[in-house]
Amino acid sequence: MLISVTADLGRTGVITKEIADHGAYINQHLTCIRLEQSALDPTYVAYFMETEAGKKQFFEKNLSSVKAGLNFDSIRSLRLLVPPLEQQKEFVNFLQQSDKSKFELEQALSELTATYKRIISEQLG
């Protein structure tokens, strides 16, 4: 898992096997966290860190009022709610399905809006 430790403080990203196999470079703005996957689902941790509870921790641990930044001790001291692994996976699955449904609804709304505009244009023109 990657965490932004400067600028866009606390943004997270999960590195999948496919991404890792392809290869990538990280810089001083990111830190790579290796999670014990027998206890933690990386996607669950990323979602948790994007919640208000996670964002609050990043804000409180920010080392500078001028330029955002976290150090390794700050990252190590982050706390998260850790339900059983099976519940973490169920939560991730639920959120992914919700994201998929949201995307599909946004697409349908976009198509509906385009159809509405076309009909109005035809009626007025």
C-alpha positions as CSV (number, residue, x, y, z in Angstrom):
1,M,0.0,0.0,0.0
2,L,1.2,3.5,-0.8
3,I,0.6,6.6,1.4
4,S,1.2,10.1,0.3
5,V,3.4,11.7,3.0
6,T,3.7,15.2,1.5
7,A,1.4,17.6,-0.5
8,D,-1.8,15.5,-0.8
9,L,-1.2,14.2,2.6
10,G,-2.8,10.8,3.5
11,R,-4.0,9.7,0.1
12,T,-3.7,6.0,-0.3
13,G,-3.2,3.5,-3.1
14,V,-3.2,-0.3,-3.2
15,I,-0.5,-2.0,-5.2
16,T,-1.9,-5.1,-6.8
17,K,0.2,-8.1,-7.9
18,E,-0.3,-7.0,-11.5
19,I,1.0,-3.5,-10.8
20,A,4.0,-4.9,-8.8
21,D,4.8,-7.4,-11.6
22,H,4.8,-4.6,-14.1
23,G,7.1,-2.5,-12.0
24,A,6.9,1.1,-10.8
25,Y,8.9,3.8,-9.1
26,I,8.0,5.7,-6.0
27,N,9.6,8.9,-4.8
28,Q,10.0,10.9,-1.6
29,H,6.4,12.0,-1.6
30,L,5.2,8.4,-1.0
31,T,5.8,5.7,1.5
32,C,5.3,2.0,0.8
33,I,3.6,0.0,3.6
34,R,3.8,-3.8,3.6
35,L,0.8,-5.2,5.4
36,E,0.5,-8.6,7.0
37,Q,-2.2,-9.8,4.6
38,S,-3.2,-12.7,6.9
39,A,-4.7,-10.0,9.2
40,L,-5.2,-6.9,7.0
41,D,-6.8,-6.5,3.6
42,P,-4.9,-3.7,2.0
43,T,-7.9,-2.3,0.2
44,Y,-9.8,-2.2,3.6
45,V,-6.9,-0.3,5.1
46,A,-6.9,2.2,2.2
47,Y,-10.6,2.7,2.5
48,F,-10.3,3.2,6.3
49,M,-7.5,5.7,5.9
50,E,-9.7,7.7,3.6
51,T,-12.5,8.0,6.2
52,E,-12.8,11.0,8.6
53,A,-11.0,8.9,11.3
54,G,-8.1,8.3,9.0
55,K,-7.9,11.8,7.6
56,K,-8.0,13.2,11.2
57,Q,-4.9,11.2,12.1
58,F,-3.0,12.5,9.1
59,F,-4.0,16.0,9.9
60,E,-2.9,15.7,13.6
61,K,0.4,14.0,12.7
62,N,1.3,16.6,10.0
63,L,4.7,17.9,11.0
64,S,4.5,21.3,9.5
65,S,2.0,24.1,9.2
66,V,3.6,25.4,6.0
67,K,4.3,22.3,4.0
68,A,2.5,19.0,4.7
69,G,4.7,16.1,5.7
70,L,4.8,12.9,7.7
71,N,7.8,10.8,8.8
72,F,8.1,7.1,9.4
73,D,7.3,7.4,13.2
74,S,4.0,9.2,12.3
75,I,3.1,6.5,9.8
76,R,3.9,3.7,12.4
77,S,1.7,5.4,15.0
78,L,-1.4,5.4,12.8
79,R,-4.3,3.5,14.3
80,L,-7.1,1.7,12.5
81,L,-10.2,-0.3,13.4
82,V,-9.3,-4.0,12.6
83,P,-12.3,-6.3,12.3
84,P,-11.7,-10.0,11.4
85,L,-10.3,-10.4,8.0
86,E,-13.5,-11.9,6.6
87,Q,-15.4,-8.8,7.6
88,Q,-12.8,-6.6,6.0
89,K,-13.2,-8.5,2.8
90,E,-17.0,-8.3,3.0
91,F,-16.7,-4.5,3.6
92,V,-14.4,-4.1,0.6
93,N,-16.7,-6.1,-1.6
94,F,-19.7,-4.0,-0.5
95,L,-17.9,-0.8,-1.3
96,Q,-16.7,-2.0,-4.6
97,Q,-20.2,-3.0,-5.6
98,S,-21.5,0.4,-4.4
99,D,-18.9,2.1,-6.5
100,K,-19.9,0.0,-9.5
101,S,-23.6,0.8,-9.0
102,K,-22.7,4.5,-8.6
103,F,-20.8,4.5,-11.8
104,E,-23.6,2.7,-13.7
105,L,-26.2,5.2,-12.3
106,E,-24.0,8.2,-13.3
107,Q,-23.7,6.7,-16.8
108,A,-27.5,6.2,-17.0
109,L,-28.1,9.8,-15.8
110,S,-25.6,11.1,-18.4
111,E,-27.4,9.3,-21.2
112,L,-30.8,10.5,-19.9
113,T,-29.6,14.1,-19.8
114,A,-28.3,13.8,-23.3
115,T,-31.6,12.3,-24.5
116,Y,-33.5,15.1,-22.8
117,K,-31.4,17.8,-24.3
118,R,-31.8,16.2,-27.8
119,I,-35.6,16.0,-27.4
120,I,-35.8,19.6,-26.2
121,S,-33.6,20.7,-29.1
122,E,-35.7,18.9,-31.6
123,Q,-38.9,20.4,-30.2
124,L,-37.5,24.0,-30.2
125,G,-35.6,23.7,-33.5
